[in-house]
Amino acid sequence: MILNIVSDPRSGGAELLVRELHKLYLSRDLNSKVIFLSGSPYDIGSNEEIIGTNCRSPFNIFRIRKQLKRCLKQSKHNLTVHAHLTWPLLYLALATIGLKNLKLVYTEHNTSNKRRKIPLVWLVERLIYRRYSKIICISDGVYESLAKWVGLRLSDRLVTIQNGSRIYQVFERLHLAGRKPRLVSVGSLTFKKNFATAIRAIARLRDEIDSYVIVGEGPERNKLEQLIRREKLGDKVELLGWSDSIEAHLRAADIQVIPSLWEGFGLVAVEGMSTGLPVVASDVAGLREVLDPNNLAVTLIEKVESEDAWVWGLQAAIDNLHSQGPKELARAARTQAEKFTLEKMADQYLEVYREISQSQKQRCSKSL
């Protein structure tokens, strides 16, 4: 059995990726299950379960342990447990103390996080990471930063598997002749997504664009709403909130904007480009591996916190759309997106599971 543990069914790219992999496993007749630490029961699908109401609650340790014991019985002692994001990482490590016949895997989705700025936290985290047989990094940038964080003794457990993505159908967009471009961003309303800088740049380009829609939810909503009011952008910028119709919003746009301060991998960039959407994005490690700077449909911004840089980048993308036309950019964008598929990612994940299982069998035979 493959058991994935993640925070919430309606959060960000990591959660979405887990659910897509789960569907793919089920389609291959694999015994797969997903556990969410919190969320609404209306959002879950086949073989998915919500065990709490707050992903940070320490009671999740006991809830996870109960689920593990149940799954061990069902899987006949052949259970791979895969954690994603901070709280599942921590709670799974604690929940499995004393349990046997488990293979623990963790996927690191970010090149950085706020925890790494806290003194001596690395000591605790190395103990946590030691509980995992394999730690998957979703990009080379993530691998490099995590290897420094966990140290040499644990770095041999790290492996890079680039994220896969849903590949949507290419959408035939109309030329900009006689109209202004529609911009879209998809992501959680958090500090690292840097939407405030993008909004301030949009304020300076208000006469050049039709609209800017941000699809996502998060703790920065109030701050962003205040910024929109202050810049008098109520008729241009919309915080749409969470949506299950990501493809529809990507298809409705002419340019995708990804202003992140850091990213583990540009999942949403791949999804957007698969529809033929040109992208303006931050030139940071995780995104840089996904977005080829030589691709006609890609505009990368080096100074990601600079409002001036984003004004330049967005204007350059608009000018490029006028000069090249949507069909030419769509071909370039699609070519880039097709390098990253869920099927390829799933195959590599399953290979990691098999390697862990084989190494455990070898250790058991040697001990006998």
LUMVEXRO-637885 format. One record per residue: residue in three letters; x, y, z of N, C-alpha, C in turn. Coordinates in steps of 0.05 Angstrom, whole numbers, plus 5000, padded with zeros to 4 digits. Example, Ala and Ser with C-alpha at 12.3 -4.5 7.8 and 13.67 -1.06 7.14 Angstrom:
% residues 2
REC code  nxx  nyy  nzz caxx cayy cazz  cxx  cyy  czz
REC  ala 5264 4886 5156 5246 4910 5156 5264 4934 5156
REC  ser 5257 4955 5142 5273 4979 5143 5258 5001 5157
% end
This chain:
% residues 368
REC code  nxx  nyy  nzz caxx cayy cazz  cxx  cyy  czz
REC  met 5017 4976 5000 5000 5000 5000 5017 5025 5000
REC  ile 5008 5045 4985 5021 5071 4985 5003 5091 5000
REC  leu 5013 5102 5021 4998 5121 5037 5011 5148 5036
REC  asn 4998 5168 5025 5008 5196 5024 4995 5212 5046
REC  ile 5011 5228 5061 5000 5245 5082 5008 5274 5075
REC  val 4987 5291 5074 4992 5319 5066 4972 5336 5082
REC  ser 4976 5362 5082 4962 5380 5101 4932 5382 5095
REC  asp 4925 5391 5071 4897 5398 5066 4891 5393 5036
REC  pro 4867 5385 5029 4860 5380 5001 4858 5405 4984
REC  arg 4856 5429 4997 4852 5453 4982 4872 5475 4989
REC  ser 4898 5468 4989 4918 5488 4996 4934 5497 4972
REC  gly 4956 5483 4965 4973 5493 4944 4982 5471 4925
REC  gly 5004 5476 4911 5014 5458 4891 5021 5430 4900
REC  ala 5033 5429 4924 5041 5403 4935 5016 5385 4939
REC  glu 4996 5396 4951 4971 5381 4956 4958 5372 4930
REC  leu 4958 5390 4911 4946 5383 4884 4962 5361 4871
REC  leu 4989 5362 4874 5006 5342 4862 5001 5314 4874
REC  val 4998 5314 4900 4993 5288 4914 4967 5276 4904
REC  arg 4947 5292 4901 4921 5282 4893 4922 5271 4864
REC  glu 4937 5285 4847 4939 5276 4819 4955 5250 4818
REC  leu 4976 5247 4834 4991 5222 4834 4974 5200 4845
REC  his 4958 5205 4865 4940 5186 4877 4920 5175 4856
REC  lys 4909 5193 4840 4891 5185 4819 4905 5167 4798
REC  leu 4930 5174 4792 4945 5159 4773 4951 5131 4784
REC  tyr 4958 5129 4810 4963 5103 4822 4938 5085 4821
REC  leu 4915 5097 4827 4890 5082 4826 4884 5072 4798
REC  ser 4890 5089 4778 4885 5081 4751 4903 5058 4742
REC  arg 4925 5054 4757 4943 5032 4751 4937 5008 4770
REC  asp 4915 5009 4783 4906 4987 4801 4925 4983 4825
REC  leu 4938 5005 4834 4955 5004 4857 4938 5010 4882
REC  asn 4946 4999 4905 4932 5004 4930 4942 5031 4941
REC  ser 4927 5052 4937 4936 5079 4944 4915 5093 4962
REC  lys 4925 5109 4981 4907 5124 4999 4920 5150 5005
REC  val 4904 5171 5010 4914 5197 5018 4900 5205 5044
REC  ile 4916 5215 5063 4906 5225 5089 4912 5255 5090
REC  phe 4892 5271 5096 4895 5299 5100 4892 5305 5130
REC  leu 4910 5323 5140 4909 5330 5168 4885 5348 5175
REC  ser 4875 5362 5155 4851 5379 5159 4837 5383 5132
REC  gly 4814 5396 5133 4799 5402 5108 4770 5396 5110
REC  ser 4756 5400 5088 4727 5396 5087 4721 5368 5074
REC  pro 4703 5353 5086 4696 5327 5074 4684 5329 5046
REC  tyr 4675 5353 5039 4663 5357 5012 4684 5358 4990
REC  asp 4710 5360 4998 4732 5363 4979 4746 5337 4973
REC  ile 4740 5315 4986 4756 5291 4983 4744 5272 4963
REC  gly 4762 5255 4952 4753 5236 4932 4757 5207 4940
REC  ser 4760 5190 4921 4763 5161 4926 4789 5155 4942
REC  asn 4786 5139 4963 4809 5131 4980 4824 5154 4992
REC  glu 4809 5176 4998 4820 5199 5012 4805 5203 5038
REC  glu 4819 5212 5058 4807 5215 5085 4818 5239 5100
REC  ile 4801 5253 5114 4809 5275 5131 4808 5266 5160
REC  ile 4830 5271 5175 4831 5260 5202 4830 5281 5224
REC  gly 4829 5307 5216 4828 5328 5237 4816 5354 5226
REC  thr 4818 5375 5242 4807 5401 5234 4829 5422 5233
REC  asn 4852 5416 5243 4875 5435 5244 4900 5420 5238
REC  cys 4914 5426 5216 4937 5411 5208 4960 5414 5228
REC  arg 4959 5435 5245 4981 5440 5264 4976 5426 5291
REC  ser 4953 5415 5295 4946 5404 5321 4964 5379 5327
REC  pro 4976 5379 5351 4993 5356 5358 4977 5330 5361
REC  phe 4951 5332 5364 4935 5308 5366 4936 5292 5340
REC  asn 4945 5305 5318 4947 5290 5293 4968 5268 5295
REC  ile 4987 5270 5313 5006 5249 5317 4992 5223 5324
REC  phe 4973 5224 5342 4958 5200 5351 4939 5191 5329
REC  arg 4927 5210 5314 4909 5203 5293 4924 5189 5270
REC  ile 4948 5199 5264 4964 5186 5243 4973 5158 5252
REC  arg 4980 5155 5277 4989 5129 5287 4966 5109 5285
REC  lys 4942 5117 5292 4919 5100 5290 4914 5091 5261
REC  gln 4917 5110 5242 4914 5103 5214 4935 5084 5204
REC  leu 4960 5088 5214 4982 5071 5206 4977 5042 5215
REC  lys 4968 5038 5239 4963 5012 5249 4941 4998 5233
REC  arg 4921 5013 5225 4899 5002 5209 4910 4994 5181
REC  cys 4926 5012 5169 4936 5006 5143 4956 4983 5143
REC  leu 4971 4980 5164 4990 4958 5166 4975 4931 5166
REC  lys 4952 4930 5178 4936 4906 5178 4925 4900 5150
REC  gln 4916 4922 5137 4905 4919 5110 4926 4912 5089
REC  ser 4950 4922 5092 4970 4919 5072 4988 4894 5077
REC  lys 4982 4880 5099 4998 4856 5106 5028 4863 5109
REC  his 5033 4884 5124 5060 4892 5131 5077 4901 5107
REC  asn 5064 4913 5087 5079 4924 5065 5069 4952 5059
REC  leu 5078 4970 5075 5066 4997 5075 5088 5018 5070
REC  thr 5084 5034 5048 5101 5057 5043 5086 5082 5050
REC  val 5097 5098 5068 5084 5123 5077 5100 5147 5068
REC  his 5086 5164 5054 5100 5187 5040 5088 5213 5051
REC  ala 5105 5229 5065 5096 5254 5076 5104 5277 5058
REC  his 5088 5299 5059 5093 5323 5044 5087 5347 5062
REC  leu 5105 5367 5061 5102 5392 5076 5108 5389 5106
REC  thr 5110 5411 5120 5122 5412 5146 5108 5395 5167
REC  trp 5082 5399 5171 5069 5385 5193 5067 5355 5189
REC  pro 5061 5346 5165 5062 5317 5160 5090 5305 5165
REC  leu 5111 5320 5157 5139 5312 5161 5144 5307 5191
REC  leu 5136 5326 5207 5141 5325 5236 5124 5304 5250
REC  tyr 5098 5304 5244 5080 5287 5259 5083 5257 5251
REC  leu 5089 5252 5225 5093 5224 5217 5118 5213 5230
REC  ala 5139 5229 5232 5163 5219 5245 5158 5211 5274
REC  leu 5142 5227 5288 5136 5221 5316 5115 5198 5318
REC  ala 5096 5197 5300 5075 5176 5301 5086 5148 5297
REC  thr 5108 5146 5283 5119 5120 5276 5139 5108 5296
REC  ile 5144 5123 5317 5163 5113 5337 5153 5087 5349
REC  gly 5169 5066 5347 5161 5040 5358 5146 5022 5338
REC  leu 5137 5033 5315 5124 5016 5295 5144 5004 5276
REC  lys 5137 4980 5266 5155 4966 5248 5142 4962 5221
REC  asn 5158 4953 5202 5148 4946 5175 5137 4970 5160
REC  leu 5149 4993 5165 5141 5018 5151 5165 5028 5134
REC  lys 5159 5038 5111 5179 5051 5094 5171 5081 5093
REC  leu 5187 5099 5104 5180 5127 5105 5195 5143 5084
REC  val 5180 5159 5069 5191 5176 5048 5180 5204 5052
REC  tyr 5197 5224 5047 5188 5252 5048 5195 5267 5023
REC  thr 5178 5284 5014 5184 5301 4991 5188 5330 5000
REC  glu 5211 5341 4995 5217 5369 5001 5209 5386 4977
REC  his 5190 5405 4981 5179 5420 4959 5190 5449 4957
REC  asn 5207 5457 4975 5216 5485 4975 5247 5487 4978
REC  thr 5258 5508 4966 5286 5513 4969 5292 5527 4996
REC  ser 5272 5538 5008 5276 5553 5033 5250 5553 5049
REC  asn 5253 5559 5075 5229 5563 5092 5238 5579 5117
REC  lys 5218 5589 5131 5223 5606 5154 5237 5591 5177
REC  arg 5233 5565 5179 5245 5549 5200 5276 5551 5200
REC  arg 5287 5552 5176 5316 5551 5174 5329 5577 5184
REC  lys 5314 5597 5190 5325 5622 5201 5325 5621 5232
REC  ile 5314 5601 5244 5313 5599 5273 5338 5584 5283
REC  pro 5352 5596 5302 5377 5584 5312 5373 5556 5323
REC  leu 5391 5538 5316 5392 5510 5327 5369 5492 5318
REC  val 5350 5502 5302 5329 5485 5292 5340 5462 5275
REC  trp 5363 5467 5262 5374 5446 5245 5381 5421 5261
REC  leu 5387 5424 5286 5393 5401 5303 5368 5383 5305
REC  val 5345 5396 5311 5320 5381 5313 5312 5369 5286
REC  glu 5314 5384 5265 5305 5375 5239 5322 5351 5229
REC  arg 5347 5351 5236 5364 5328 5227 5354 5302 5241
REC  leu 5345 5305 5265 5334 5281 5279 5308 5272 5265
REC  ile 5292 5292 5257 5267 5285 5243 5273 5272 5216
REC  tyr 5290 5285 5200 5297 5274 5174 5309 5246 5175
REC  arg 5322 5240 5197 5335 5214 5200 5315 5191 5201
REC  arg 5290 5198 5207 5269 5178 5208 5261 5168 5180
REC  tyr 5269 5183 5160 5260 5177 5133 5282 5162 5117
REC  ser 5273 5141 5103 5292 5125 5087 5301 5140 5062
REC  lys 5283 5156 5051 5290 5171 5027 5276 5198 5028
REC  ile 5291 5219 5019 5280 5246 5018 5282 5255 4989
REC  ile 5259 5259 4977 5257 5267 4949 5257 5297 4947
REC  cys 5274 5308 4930 5276 5337 4925 5264 5342 4897
REC  ile 5247 5361 4894 5232 5365 4869 5248 5380 4848
REC  ser 5272 5390 4855 5289 5403 4836 5318 5403 4846
REC  asp 5337 5409 4828 5364 5410 4837 5369 5432 4857
REC  gly 5354 5454 4854 5356 5476 4873 5348 5467 4901
REC  val 5326 5452 4903 5317 5441 4929 5338 5422 4940
REC  tyr 5349 5405 4923 5369 5386 4931 5393 5400 4944
REC  glu 5403 5420 4930 5427 5434 4940 5423 5448 4966
REC  ser 5400 5461 4969 5395 5475 4994 5390 5456 5017
REC  leu 5376 5434 5012 5370 5415 5033 5395 5399 5041
REC  ala 5412 5393 5022 5437 5379 5028 5454 5395 5048
REC  lys 5455 5421 5045 5469 5438 5063 5456 5438 5091
REC  trp 5430 5437 5091 5414 5439 5116 5417 5413 5133
REC  val 5415 5390 5120 5415 5365 5135 5443 5354 5140
REC  gly 5463 5363 5125 5490 5355 5129 5498 5330 5114
REC  leu 5524 5324 5114 5535 5302 5098 5524 5275 5106
REC  arg 5519 5271 5132 5510 5244 5142 5483 5236 5131
REC  leu 5466 5255 5123 5440 5249 5113 5437 5255 5083
REC  ser 5456 5268 5071 5454 5277 5043 5452 5253 5024
REC  asp 5463 5229 5033 5461 5206 5015 5432 5195 5013
REC  arg 5414 5205 5030 5386 5196 5028 5370 5214 5009
REC  leu 5383 5235 4999 5369 5254 4982 5370 5244 4952
REC  val 5348 5248 4938 5347 5242 4910 5329 5264 4896
REC  thr 5337 5271 4872 5321 5291 4858 5302 5278 4838
REC  ile 5277 5284 4841 5256 5276 4821 5240 5300 4815
REC  gln 5243 5310 4791 5228 5334 4783 5198 5329 4783
REC  asn 5183 5349 4791 5154 5346 4791 5143 5341 4763
REC  gly 5122 5327 4763 5106 5325 4738 5082 5343 4741
REC  ser 5067 5346 4720 5044 5364 4720 5022 5353 4703
REC  arg 4998 5363 4709 4976 5358 4691 4981 5373 4665
REC  ile 4978 5360 4643 4982 5373 4617 4954 5377 4605
REC  tyr 4947 5403 4603 4921 5410 4592 4922 5412 4562
REC  gln 4899 5415 4550 4898 5419 4521 4906 5448 4514
REC  val 4919 5451 4491 4926 5477 4482 4901 5493 4475
REC  phe 4900 5518 4484 4876 5534 4478 4884 5555 4457
REC  glu 4867 5558 4437 4872 5577 4416 4862 5605 4424
REC  arg 4881 5622 4432 4875 5649 4441 4874 5669 4418
REC  leu 4857 5689 4421 4854 5710 4401 4878 5729 4402
REC  his 4884 5741 4380 4905 5761 4379 4897 5786 4396
REC  leu 4916 5801 4405 4910 5824 4422 4900 5848 4406
REC  ala 4899 5846 4380 4890 5869 4364 4863 5879 4373
REC  gly 4862 5905 4382 4837 5917 4390 4829 5911 4419
REC  arg 4846 5898 4434 4840 5893 4462 4865 5892 4479
REC  lys 4862 5892 4506 4884 5891 4524 4887 5863 4536
REC  pro 4911 5855 4545 4915 5828 4555 4904 5823 4583
REC  arg 4895 5798 4587 4886 5790 4614 4908 5774 4627
REC  leu 4915 5780 4652 4936 5768 4666 4925 5750 4688
REC  val 4940 5728 4695 4931 5710 4716 4954 5700 4732
REC  ser 4950 5696 4758 4968 5682 4776 4953 5661 4790
REC  val 4966 5639 4796 4954 5617 4812 4973 5610 4834
REC  gly 4964 5613 4859 4981 5606 4882 4969 5616 4908
REC  ser 4979 5605 4930 4969 5613 4956 4977 5642 4962
REC  leu 4959 5655 4977 4964 5683 4984 4983 5684 5008
REC  thr 5009 5679 5003 5029 5678 5024 5052 5697 5017
REC  phe 5069 5702 5036 5091 5721 5032 5109 5712 5010
REC  lys 5115 5686 5008 5134 5677 4988 5125 5680 4959
REC  lys 5099 5682 4956 5088 5685 4928 5092 5714 4918
REC  asn 5097 5733 4936 5105 5760 4927 5085 5774 4909
REC  phe 5059 5769 4914 5038 5781 4897 5037 5812 4901
REC  ala 5045 5822 4924 5044 5851 4929 5061 5866 4909
REC  thr 5085 5855 4903 5102 5868 4883 5090 5868 4856
REC  ala 5077 5846 4848 5063 5844 4822 5041 5864 4821
REC  ile 5025 5867 4842 5003 5885 4842 5012 5914 4839
REC  arg 5034 5921 4853 5045 5948 4850 5054 5954 4822
REC  ala 5065 5933 4809 5074 5936 4781 5049 5940 4763
REC  ile 5028 5925 4769 5003 5927 4754 4992 5955 4756
REC  ala 4994 5967 4780 4984 5994 4784 4997 6014 4764
REC  arg 5022 6009 4758 5037 6027 4740 5031 6021 4711
REC  leu 5019 5997 4706 5012 5989 4679 4982 5987 4675
REC  arg 4967 6000 4692 4938 5997 4692 4926 6003 4664
REC  asp 4938 6021 4649 4927 6028 4623 4934 6009 4601
REC  glu 4952 5989 4608 4962 5970 4589 4949 5943 4590
REC  ile 4934 5938 4612 4922 5912 4616 4892 5913 4620
REC  asp 4878 5891 4614 4850 5890 4618 4843 5882 4647
REC  ser 4857 5861 4657 4852 5852 4684 4875 5834 4694
REC  tyr 4876 5831 4721 4895 5813 4733 4880 5797 4755
REC  val 4878 5771 4750 4863 5753 4769 4883 5735 4784
REC  ile 4881 5735 4811 4898 5717 4827 4880 5695 4839
REC  val 4886 5670 4831 4870 5648 4840 4884 5634 4863
REC  gly 4873 5635 4887 4885 5623 4910 4875 5637 4936
REC  glu 4882 5624 4958 4874 5635 4984 4897 5633 5004
REC  gly 4896 5649 5025 4918 5648 5044 4918 5671 5063
REC  pro 4937 5672 5082 4938 5691 5103 4944 5720 5095
REC  glu 4954 5724 5070 4961 5751 5061 4937 5765 5048
REC  arg 4913 5753 5048 4890 5765 5034 4884 5793 5043
REC  asn 4882 5798 5069 4875 5824 5079 4896 5845 5071
REC  lys 4921 5838 5072 4942 5857 5064 4940 5863 5035
REC  leu 4935 5843 5018 4932 5848 4989 4907 5863 4982
REC  glu 4886 5858 4997 4861 5874 4992 4866 5903 4999
REC  gln 4880 5909 5020 4886 5937 5027 4903 5950 5006
REC  leu 4922 5935 4995 4939 5945 4974 4923 5951 4949
REC  ile 4905 5934 4942 4888 5938 4918 4871 5963 4922
REC  arg 4860 5967 4946 4844 5991 4951 4861 6016 4950
REC  arg 4885 6015 4962 4903 6038 4963 4912 6046 4934
REC  glu 4916 6026 4917 4925 6032 4890 4901 6037 4871
REC  lys 4877 6036 4882 4852 6040 4866 4851 6021 4842
REC  leu 4855 5995 4848 4855 5975 4827 4831 5956 4829
REC  gly 4810 5965 4842 4787 5947 4846 4775 5938 4820
REC  asp 4778 5954 4798 4767 5947 4772 4786 5931 4755
REC  lys 4811 5927 4765 4832 5913 4750 4841 5887 4763
REC  val 4844 5886 4789 4855 5864 4803 4834 5849 4820
REC  glu 4832 5823 4817 4813 5808 4832 4827 5785 4847
REC  leu 4822 5783 4873 4831 5760 4888 4808 5740 4888
REC  leu 4810 5720 4871 4787 5703 4865 4782 5682 4887
REC  gly 4803 5676 4903 4800 5654 4922 4806 5627 4910
REC  trp 4800 5607 4926 4805 5579 4917 4787 5572 4894
REC  ser 4797 5556 4876 4781 5547 4853 4790 5519 4845
REC  asp 4770 5502 4838 4776 5476 4826 4779 5477 4796
REC  ser 4774 5500 4785 4774 5503 4755 4799 5518 4746
REC  ile 4822 5508 4754 4847 5522 4747 4850 5524 4716
REC  glu 4844 5502 4702 4848 5503 4673 4831 5525 4660
REC  ala 4807 5529 4670 4789 5550 4658 4802 5577 4662
REC  his 4813 5582 4685 4825 5609 4690 4851 5613 4674
REC  leu 4866 5591 4669 4890 5593 4653 4882 5598 4624
REC  arg 4861 5585 4615 4852 5588 4587 4841 5616 4582
REC  ala 4830 5629 4603 4817 5655 4600 4838 5678 4599
REC  ala 4863 5671 4605 4884 5692 4607 4901 5692 4582
REC  asp 4917 5714 4579 4936 5717 4557 4964 5714 4567
REC  ile 4969 5721 4593 4996 5719 4604 4994 5709 4633
REC  gln 5012 5691 4640 5013 5682 4668 5036 5696 4683
REC  val 5031 5703 4708 5050 5718 4724 5057 5701 4749
REC  ile 5083 5696 4753 5092 5681 4776 5114 5697 4790
REC  pro 5107 5714 4810 5127 5732 4822 5141 5721 4847
REC  ser 5142 5695 4851 5151 5682 4876 5179 5691 4884
REC  leu 5183 5694 4910 5210 5699 4921 5227 5674 4920
REC  trp 5215 5651 4924 5228 5626 4920 5207 5604 4914
REC  glu 5216 5584 4900 5199 5561 4893 5215 5536 4892
REC  gly 5203 5514 4900 5216 5488 4897 5215 5479 4868
REC  phe 5192 5485 4855 5188 5476 4828 5164 5492 4816
REC  gly 5165 5498 4791 5144 5514 4779 5121 5498 4768
REC  leu 5106 5484 4785 5084 5467 4776 5063 5482 4761
REC  val 5055 5505 4772 5034 5520 4759 5044 5532 4732
REC  ala 5070 5537 4730 5081 5546 4705 5078 5526 4683
REC  val 5083 5500 4690 5080 5479 4670 5051 5476 4662
REC  glu 5032 5478 4681 5004 5476 4675 4996 5499 4656
REC  gly 5005 5523 4662 4997 5546 4645 5009 5543 4617
REC  met 5034 5535 4616 5047 5533 4589 5035 5510 4573
REC  ser 5024 5490 4586 5012 5468 4571 4988 5478 4556
REC  thr 4975 5499 4565 4952 5511 4550 4961 5531 4529
REC  gly 4988 5535 4527 4998 5554 4508 5002 5582 4519
REC  leu 5002 5584 4545 5003 5610 4559 5032 5619 4563
REC  pro 5040 5643 4553 5067 5654 4558 5069 5661 4588
REC  val 5093 5661 4599 5097 5664 4628 5118 5686 4633
REC  val 5111 5703 4653 5130 5722 4665 5135 5712 4693
REC  ala 5160 5705 4700 5165 5692 4726 5191 5701 4738
REC  ser 5193 5696 4764 5218 5703 4779 5240 5684 4770
REC  asp 5264 5695 4768 5288 5680 4760 5300 5668 4786
REC  val 5286 5648 4798 5295 5635 4822 5299 5605 4816
REC  ala 5314 5592 4834 5323 5565 4829 5302 5546 4818
REC  gly 5280 5542 4834 5260 5522 4826 5247 5528 4799
REC  leu 5241 5554 4795 5228 5562 4770 5247 5561 4746
REC  arg 5272 5567 4752 5292 5568 4730 5296 5541 4717
REC  glu 5293 5520 4733 5296 5493 4721 5273 5485 4703
REC  val 5250 5498 4707 5226 5492 4691 5224 5510 4667
REC  leu 5232 5535 4670 5228 5555 4650 5254 5562 4635
REC  asp 5256 5552 4611 5280 5557 4595 5281 5587 4587
REC  pro 5302 5602 4595 5303 5630 4588 5305 5635 4559
REC  asn 5313 5615 4543 5315 5618 4514 5289 5612 4500
REC  asn 5268 5603 4515 5242 5598 4504 5228 5624 4497
REC  leu 5216 5625 4474 5203 5650 4465 5180 5658 4483
REC  ala 5168 5639 4497 5144 5645 4514 5152 5651 4543
REC  val 5177 5653 4549 5186 5657 4576 5200 5684 4580
REC  thr 5192 5698 4601 5205 5723 4609 5212 5720 4639
REC  leu 5239 5720 4645 5247 5717 4673 5256 5743 4685
REC  ile 5249 5747 4710 5256 5772 4725 5277 5766 4745
REC  glu 5301 5778 4743 5322 5773 4762 5318 5786 4789
REC  lys 5311 5812 4789 5307 5826 4814 5278 5823 4823
REC  val 5272 5801 4836 5245 5793 4841 5230 5811 4860
REC  glu 5243 5826 4876 5230 5845 4895 5229 5873 4884
REC  ser 5238 5877 4860 5238 5903 4848 5213 5909 4831
REC  glu 5198 5929 4839 5174 5937 4825 5181 5945 4796
REC  asp 5204 5959 4793 5212 5968 4766 5218 5944 4748
REC  ala 5231 5923 4760 5237 5900 4744 5211 5886 4734
REC  trp 5191 5885 4750 5166 5873 4742 5151 5890 4722
REC  val 5152 5916 4724 5140 5933 4704 5153 5928 4677
REC  trp 5180 5926 4677 5194 5920 4652 5186 5893 4641
REC  gly 5186 5873 4658 5181 5845 4650 5153 5842 4638
REC  leu 5133 5854 4652 5106 5851 4643 5102 5866 4616
REC  gln 5114 5890 4614 5112 5905 4589 5125 5890 4566
REC  ala 5148 5877 4572 5162 5862 4552 5145 5838 4542
REC  ala 5131 5825 4561 5114 5803 4553 5090 5812 4537
REC  ile 5079 5835 4543 5057 5846 4528 5066 5853 4500
REC  asp 5089 5866 4498 5100 5873 4472 5106 5848 4455
REC  asn 5116 5828 4468 5123 5803 4454 5098 5789 4444
REC  leu 5076 5791 4459 5051 5779 4451 5040 5793 4426
REC  his 5043 5820 4426 5034 5835 4403 5051 5828 4378
REC  ser 5077 5826 4381 5095 5822 4358 5095 5793 4348
REC  gln 5095 5774 4366 5097 5746 4358 5070 5733 4352
REC  gly 5050 5742 4367 5023 5731 4364 5019 5706 4382
REC  pro 4995 5701 4390 4989 5679 4409 4996 5651 4399
REC  lys 4993 5646 4373 4998 5620 4362 5027 5612 4364
REC  glu 5045 5630 4357 5074 5624 4359 5083 5620 4387
REC  leu 5073 5637 4405 5080 5634 4434 5068 5608 4445
REC  ala 5044 5601 4436 5032 5576 4446 5048 5552 4439
REC  arg 5059 5551 4415 5076 5529 4406 5101 5526 4424
REC  ala 5113 5549 4429 5137 5549 4446 5131 5541 4474
REC  ala 5109 5551 4485 5101 5545 4513 5095 5515 4516
REC  arg 5080 5504 4497 5072 5476 4498 5097 5457 4497
REC  thr 5116 5464 4480 5140 5448 4478 5155 5446 4504
REC  gln 5156 5468 4519 5169 5468 4545 5153 5452 4565
REC  ala 5127 5455 4565 5110 5441 4585 5111 5411 4582
REC  glu 5114 5401 4558 5113 5372 4553 5138 5357 4564
REC  lys 5157 5372 4574 5181 5359 4586 5175 5348 4614
REC  phe 5151 5356 4625 5145 5349 4653 5117 5336 4654
REC  thr 5117 5310 4658 5091 5296 4659 5088 5281 4685
REC  leu 5063 5277 4694 5058 5262 4718 5066 5233 4715
REC  glu 5063 5222 4692 5069 5193 4687 5099 5188 4693
REC  lys 5116 5206 4683 5145 5203 4687 5151 5205 4717
REC  met 5139 5224 4730 5143 5228 4759 5134 5204 4775
REC  ala 5111 5194 4768 5100 5170 4783 5118 5146 4780
REC  asp 5129 5142 4756 5147 5120 4751 5172 5122 4769
REC  gln 5182 5146 4772 5206 5151 4788 5201 5147 4818
REC  tyr 5177 5156 4826 5169 5152 4854 5167 5123 4861
REC  leu 5154 5108 4843 5150 5079 4848 5177 5065 4848
REC  glu 5196 5074 4832 5222 5062 4832 5236 5066 4859
REC  val 5233 5090 4871 5244 5096 4897 5232 5077 4918
REC  tyr 5206 5073 4917 5193 5055 4936 5204 5027 4933
REC  arg 5208 5018 4909 5219 4991 4904 5247 4988 4915
REC  glu 5263 5009 4911 5291 5008 4920 5292 5007 4951
REC  ile 5275 5022 4964 5274 5021 4993 5266 4993 5003
REC  ser 5246 4982 4990 5236 4956 4998 5258 4935 4994
REC  gln 5272 4936 4972 5294 4916 4967 5316 4919 4987
REC  ser 5324 4944 4994 5345 4948 5013 5338 4938 5040
REC  gln 5312 4941 5048 5303 4931 5074 5304 4900 5074
REC  lys 5296 4887 5052 5297 4858 5051 5326 4848 5053
REC  gln 5344 4862 5041 5372 4855 5042 5383 4856 5070
REC  arg 5375 4878 5084 5384 4881 5112 5373 4859 5130
REC  cys 5348 4852 5125 5335 4831 5141 5349 4804 5136
REC  ser 5356 4798 5111 5368 4772 5104 5396 4771 5116
REC  lys 5410 4793 5117 5437 4794 5129 5435 4789 5159
REC  ser 5415 4801 5172 5412 4798 5201 5406 4769 5209
REC  leu 5392 4754 5190 5386 4726 5195 5410 4708 5191
% end
